[in-house]
Amino acid sequence: MTDSSRHWTRPLLTTLCFATLLSGCGLFGKKPEEAQAPTYSKADWSDLPQTADTDVLQGFSAWRSACAVRLKKDDNWAATCADAASVPAAAPAIRQFMQAHLQPYQLRSAEGSRNGLITGYYEPVYRGSQQRDAQHTVPVYGVPKDLVTVALDSVYPELKGKRLRGKLEGNTLVPYADAAGIRRDGVNAPVLAWLPDPMDLQFLQIQGSGRVELASGRQLRLGYADQNGRPYKPVGRWLVEQGELSKEEVSMARIRDWARAHPQRVDELLASNPSYVFFSQRPDSNEGPRGSLNVPLTPGYSVAIDRKVIPLGSLMWLSTTRPDGAPVVRPVAAQDTGGAIVGEVRADLFWGTGDAAGELAGHMKQDGQLWLLWPKDKALPGA
């Protein structure tokens, strides 16, 4: 789920997954927390579970979509991308190319386990307006004019990817307002849209991108732009701590039901998460939302990962199941990050846009295995 996915990615996402609602996510462009040292176990291609030709074609195409835009400047992937440009859109040719150019490495946790958690996220669509009225009173803010973002690696290279956010008071950089303060006092920022329900905004922020459908039928496309610098704390976890829901009950639907049943406590619920995401309006199109790699995500074939383990843009092999038990085995493209996507055997699978994708993503909390498909002539990440 965007500077991560994301996701922030996330996380986006938010991902509407059990892990996101309890642990944080994100989806698009959110920064992941610290992860343990990755483990790569060299594997043979014959070790990978087999998949259908259609999945090979679509997964490879999703990965190759980033080559011309992003990966051509990546030292690890530039040469492979150049060679991939001439591969025909046919599964046999793609299989031959991958086996000739890429070495599989199965990911293992620090404890040596091959199994990990695979969740899902999606792009929500909410009804809204570009003007405030009696029904639409919840603002979706763009980036505030007084928000200061400092890339710490510009001074300390060892802090690559770390950012400090705040605002100036005189000559002093102080923390930016938390989410409760922003909701109470507002900010000096453009309002991109107005929503009817504060829970819509909360889930839009967790997902990290989404669409706002206007009365005319037009859909405004919104993407993660920045964040207030406060830590993300999942509202689902707060409900568990309050004894309002059990850990097993946490889902977007149950959180919404609780909010509708306790309108007098919604402010308290939202104040439990000090993080606040700001958005930018994206061009109208039918392409997927853009993740941390800044390329459109492909439903079913783009994943958010922990970039401390898997470099963005990498090609991977995923083996998991849908919530109904149907197998999901395919190459996938690491194109997003998320705050809850932390660890070696951990991925968040993007399922698409709208309610059907949200229903599927919301129930994804599956066991799974991952392989990194890495260029044969390149040192492993972190080596």
Buried (B, 14 or more C-beta within 10 A) or exposed (E): BBBBBBBBBBBBBBBBBBBBBBBBBBBBBBBBBEBBEBBBBEBEBEEBEEBEEEBBBBBBBBBBBBBEEBBBEBEBBBBBBEBBEEBEEEBEBBBEBBBEBBBBBBBBBEEEEBBBBBBBBBBBBBBBBBEEEEEBEBBBBBBBEBBBBBBBEEEEEEEEBEBEBBBEEEEEBEEBBBBBBBBEEEBEBBBBBBBBBBBBBBBBBBBBBBBBBBEEEEBBBBBBBBBBBBEBBBBBBBBBEEEBBEEEBBBBEBBBEBBEEEEEEBEEBBBBBBBBBBBBBBEEEEEBBBBBBBBBBBBBBBBBBBBBBBBBBBBBBBBBBBBEEEEBBBBBBBBBBBBBBBBBBBBBBBBBBEEEBBBBBBBBBBEBBBBBBBBEEBEEBEE
